[in-house]
Amino acid sequence: SWLAFNTQIKAVGHDLVLLPQNGKADAAILRGSNLWDNVSLSVTFEQKEDVDRYIYLRYATPNSFLRINLRGARVLVQERVLGQGLYTIVDETISTQPPWQFDVLLKGNRLRVSLDGKPLDPGFMPVSPTVRLGAVALGTDNIEGYEGHFSGLKIAKIPTVWCIEPADATAHMSPILLDATACVVPLATNSAEAE
């Protein structure tokens, strides 16, 4: 189910191993996920390694993506918008020892990354609506002889759920809106026109 050109892929059950070849590495893309918008993903890293390991959630091109980067005990949530630079949304250091289990939930322009059941601050974080569709992919640094291990992978596409909020909705989010992946909010009516 995975495709890469310069990286050898070994898959055993729910575990994936990426092996860069000839000093080159590229993202291993999950086939059929190139137009995914919303996704749920779970993965475990068994060891702390001073090599970059990437989880791409919306990989469109090498210049347009949303990803989680793990290097040593440092976690970065980053996005690159086409024609712009690389932006870091979250930069956090893990205080525990591996194994580390990451659970990721991406809905519309909201992303939540949890480590061992605890969400990284600030919980649901906003991501650019410009990076809307893309593949789920995994990657590593291009280090000859390196084996990037991604264990216990569980990946699911989340269907689009629309919600229409009434014009008189209160400021807090309704339970329906929390499950929604897209929302239509009516335009405010002018009280003078209503009379």
Kinemage of the C-alpha trace (Angstrom):
@kinemage 1
@onewidth
@group {chain A} dominant
@subgroup {mainchain}
@vectorlist {calphas} color= white
{ca ser a 1} P 0.000 0.000 0.000
{ca trp a 2} L 3.051 2.315 0.099
{ca leu a 3} L 4.990 3.878 -2.770
{ca ala a 4} L 8.448 5.516 -2.838
{ca phe a 5} L 11.060 5.991 -5.564
{ca asn a 6} L 14.350 6.399 -3.668
{ca thr a 7} L 13.466 4.662 -0.408
{ca gln a 8} L 13.121 0.926 0.089
{ca ile a 9} L 10.024 -0.016 2.079
{ca lys a 10} L 9.601 -3.086 4.270
{ca ala a 11} L 6.123 -3.707 5.647
{ca val a 12} L 5.299 -6.375 8.226
{ca gly a 13} L 1.759 -6.223 9.544
{ca his a 14} L 1.233 -2.731 10.951
{ca asp a 15} L 4.962 -1.941 11.090
{ca leu a 16} L 6.849 -0.083 8.369
{ca val a 17} L 10.617 0.261 7.899
{ca leu a 18} L 12.054 2.883 5.516
{ca leu a 19} L 15.585 2.421 4.140
{ca pro a 20} L 17.107 5.302 2.132
{ca gln a 21} L 18.996 4.076 -0.942
{ca asn a 22} L 22.185 5.524 -2.494
{ca gly a 23} L 22.131 8.568 -0.211
{ca lys a 24} L 18.602 9.511 -1.292
{ca ala a 25} L 15.329 9.422 0.605
{ca asp a 26} L 11.844 10.429 -0.396
{ca ala a 27} L 8.466 10.219 1.267
{ca ala a 28} L 6.744 6.827 1.272
{ca ile a 29} L 3.199 7.680 0.215
{ca leu a 30} L 0.118 5.698 1.230
{ca arg a 31} L -1.537 4.728 -2.058
{ca gly a 32} L -4.989 6.217 -2.569
{ca ser a 33} L -4.564 8.941 0.059
{ca asn a 34} L -3.480 11.774 -2.268
{ca leu a 35} L -6.812 13.619 -2.012
{ca trp a 36} L -7.471 13.034 1.679
{ca asp a 37} L -8.560 16.002 3.742
{ca asn a 38} L -9.326 14.555 7.177
{ca val a 39} L -7.349 11.740 8.752
{ca ser a 40} L -6.797 9.803 11.968
{ca leu a 41} L -3.344 8.282 12.481
{ca ser a 42} L -1.609 6.353 15.251
{ca val a 43} L 2.085 5.352 15.311
{ca thr a 44} L 4.650 4.259 17.886
{ca phe a 45} L 8.350 5.099 17.932
{ca glu a 46} L 10.248 2.465 19.911
{ca gln a 47} L 13.560 4.329 20.127
{ca lys a 48} L 14.940 7.824 20.493
{ca glu a 49} L 17.123 8.578 17.456
{ca asp a 50} L 19.037 11.680 16.372
{ca val a 51} L 17.648 11.337 12.855
{ca asp a 52} L 14.613 13.151 11.488
{ca arg a 53} L 11.509 11.001 11.092
{ca tyr a 54} L 8.495 12.549 9.403
{ca ile a 55} L 4.753 11.925 9.423
{ca tyr a 56} L 3.138 13.806 6.537
{ca leu a 57} L -0.597 14.398 6.799
{ca arg a 58} L -1.212 16.438 3.647
{ca tyr a 59} L 1.743 15.814 1.361
{ca ala a 60} L 1.063 17.484 -1.998
{ca thr a 61} L 4.645 18.204 -3.147
{ca pro a 62} L 8.030 18.662 -1.423
{ca asn a 63} L 7.015 22.360 -1.243
{ca ser a 64} L 3.487 21.906 0.107
{ca phe a 65} L 2.720 19.760 3.150
{ca leu a 66} L 1.647 19.466 6.774
{ca arg a 67} L 3.898 17.232 8.875
{ca ile a 68} L 5.071 16.094 12.279
{ca asn a 69} L 8.853 15.903 12.659
{ca leu a 70} L 10.480 13.821 15.410
{ca arg a 71} L 14.225 14.207 16.033
{ca gly a 72} L 15.644 12.839 19.259
{ca ala a 73} L 13.124 13.923 21.903
{ca arg a 74} L 12.027 17.027 19.983
{ca val a 75} L 8.617 17.161 18.269
{ca leu a 76} L 7.860 19.802 15.654
{ca val a 77} L 4.532 20.337 13.917
{ca gln a 78} L 5.292 22.133 10.650
{ca glu a 79} L 3.580 23.272 7.497
{ca arg a 80} L 4.917 24.505 4.196
{ca val a 81} L 2.593 26.495 1.949
{ca leu a 82} L 3.444 26.573 -1.748
{ca gly a 83} L 5.465 29.708 -2.509
{ca gln a 84} L 6.146 30.387 1.168
{ca gly a 85} L 8.601 29.128 3.770
{ca leu a 86} L 8.480 26.377 6.343
{ca tyr a 87} L 6.477 27.369 9.437
{ca thr a 88} L 6.701 25.680 12.824
{ca ile a 89} L 3.367 25.543 14.638
{ca val a 90} L 4.562 23.586 17.691
{ca asp a 91} L 8.068 22.916 19.027
{ca glu a 92} L 8.048 20.714 22.128
{ca thr a 93} L 10.554 18.499 23.948
{ca ile a 94} L 9.420 15.072 25.174
{ca ser a 95} L 10.260 14.567 28.859
{ca thr a 96} L 9.600 10.806 28.964
{ca gln a 97} L 11.576 7.882 27.566
{ca pro a 98} L 10.397 5.824 24.581
{ca pro a 99} L 8.406 4.037 23.413
{ca trp a 100} L 6.277 7.023 22.358
{ca gln a 101} L 2.817 6.620 20.901
{ca phe a 102} L 1.481 9.447 18.772
{ca asp a 103} L -2.224 9.799 17.993
{ca val a 104} L -3.044 12.384 15.352
{ca leu a 105} L -6.445 13.790 14.405
{ca leu a 106} L -6.755 16.191 11.459
{ca lys a 107} L -10.163 17.699 10.695
{ca gly a 108} L -10.450 20.601 8.271
{ca asn a 109} L -8.053 23.263 9.540
{ca arg a 110} L -7.763 21.786 13.064
{ca leu a 111} L -5.009 19.399 14.127
{ca arg a 112} L -4.537 17.578 17.433
{ca val a 113} L -1.363 15.625 18.184
{ca ser a 114} L -1.361 13.494 21.333
{ca leu a 115} L 1.685 11.847 22.879
{ca asp a 116} L 0.941 8.819 25.070
{ca gly a 117} L -2.664 9.989 25.415
{ca lys a 118} L -1.892 13.624 26.326
{ca pro a 119} L -2.477 16.327 23.656
{ca leu a 120} L 0.432 18.620 22.855
{ca asp a 121} L -0.304 22.266 23.660
{ca pro a 122} L -2.520 23.986 22.628
{ca gly a 123} L -4.758 20.932 21.988
{ca phe a 124} L -6.498 21.525 18.668
{ca met a 125} L -4.158 23.807 16.723
{ca pro a 126} L -5.090 25.772 13.601
{ca val a 127} L -3.416 24.860 10.314
{ca ser a 128} L -3.440 26.750 7.041
{ca pro a 129} L -6.567 26.200 4.910
{ca thr a 130} L -4.277 26.618 1.878
{ca val a 131} L -2.777 23.141 2.452
{ca arg a 132} L -6.151 21.431 2.120
{ca leu a 133} L -5.634 18.094 0.349
{ca gly a 134} L -2.684 15.735 0.211
{ca ala a 135} L -1.381 12.248 0.835
{ca val a 136} L -0.480 10.536 4.063
{ca ala a 137} L 3.246 9.769 3.898
{ca leu a 138} L 6.199 8.797 6.062
{ca gly a 139} L 9.821 9.818 5.667
{ca thr a 140} L 13.318 9.934 7.143
{ca asp a 141} L 16.625 11.713 6.661
{ca asn a 142} L 18.674 10.496 3.710
{ca ile a 143} L 21.326 8.618 5.698
{ca glu a 144} L 22.794 5.561 3.980
{ca gly a 145} L 22.249 2.398 6.022
{ca tyr a 146} L 19.628 4.003 8.299
{ca glu a 147} L 16.404 2.146 9.033
{ca gly a 148} L 13.448 4.316 10.018
{ca his a 149} L 10.954 2.304 12.071
{ca phe a 150} L 7.261 3.241 12.305
{ca ser a 151} L 5.421 0.715 14.513
{ca gly a 152} L 1.760 -0.056 15.108
{ca leu a 153} L 0.526 2.111 12.241
{ca lys a 154} L -3.223 2.706 12.113
{ca ile a 155} L -4.457 5.168 9.502
{ca ala a 156} L -8.045 6.014 8.578
{ca lys a 157} L -9.693 8.577 6.350
{ca ile a 158} L -12.346 10.586 8.177
{ca pro a 159} L -15.374 11.425 6.023
{ca thr a 160} L -16.431 15.037 5.602
{ca val a 161} L -19.227 15.966 8.011
{ca trp a 162} L -20.969 19.274 7.355
{ca cys a 163} L -22.675 21.308 10.054
{ca ile a 164} L -24.939 24.327 9.585
{ca glu a 165} L -24.933 26.510 12.672
{ca pro a 166} L -28.036 28.619 13.347
{ca ala a 167} L -27.655 32.397 13.214
{ca asp a 168} L -28.455 32.729 16.920
{ca ala a 169} L -25.844 30.150 18.029
{ca thr a 170} L -24.070 30.937 21.257
{ca ala a 171} L -20.343 31.603 21.358
{ca his a 172} L -19.482 28.096 22.626
{ca met a 173} L -19.123 25.184 20.229
{ca ser a 174} L -22.019 22.749 20.065
{ca pro a 175} L -21.324 18.984 20.312
{ca ile a 176} L -22.313 18.654 16.648
{ca leu a 177} L -19.765 21.269 15.628
{ca leu a 178} L -16.985 19.434 17.466
{ca asp a 179} L -17.577 16.377 15.229
{ca ala a 180} L -17.918 18.462 12.079
{ca thr a 181} L -15.078 18.712 9.578
{ca ala a 182} L -16.617 21.650 7.702
{ca cys a 183} L -19.098 24.286 8.806
{ca val a 184} L -21.449 26.804 7.226
{ca val a 185} L -22.330 29.785 9.397
{ca pro a 186} L -25.191 32.010 8.186
{ca leu a 187} L -24.494 35.687 7.583
{ca ala a 188} L -25.630 37.965 10.361
{ca thr a 189} L -28.868 39.748 9.641
{ca asn a 190} L -29.110 43.499 10.046
{ca ser a 191} L -31.663 44.221 12.778
{ca ala a 192} L -32.821 47.374 10.950
{ca glu a 193} L -33.617 45.327 7.834
{ca ala a 194} L -35.484 42.739 9.899
{ca glu a 195} L -37.889 45.367 11.188
